[in-house]
Amino acid sequence: MTVRKATVLNALAVFVFGFSGLLLLTLGGEHGILSPREQAVGMLILVVLLCGLMLFLGRRLARKVRAAQGESQTDRDAAIRHRITARKVWIVILVLLLPVAIANGVARRALAPTVTGVAVSLFMIYVAAKDIRRLRGLR
């Protein structure tokens, strides 16, 4: 099967799965089988499943394309440089927004959400820095 045909079939599968799930949830809510809360939770689960399915199919398709085309060393190096640059930009954005978030949390006197947000932001900075080291091969 060609890559183009696989792409079309994958897109069709995602569309059919998403539309049928949405249709079933809507009909269940319309006929009183599902409460509004159950319908909302079902739609959230459907969105998460669709994102996971698209991620899985996209990675599988990328592997097929790389195998069909063959990837040169310069393409790989350019992709790694692009990822490193993206991680550096992400770190800068997080560092710039951290004081704004802290000031907002202090102004609203919301200590627990502010501490949680700072911890998550610092963890994301740590993960991005660790990813940069991994991409550079420094470990």
Secondary structure, 3 states (H helix, E strand, C coil): CCHHHHHHHHHHHHHHHHHHHHHHHHHHHHCCCCCHHHHHHHHHHHHHHHHHHHHHHHHHHHHHHHHHHCCCHHHHHHHHHHHHHHHHHHHHHHHHHHHHHHHHHHHCCCHHHHHHHHHHHHHHHHHHHHHHHHHHCCC
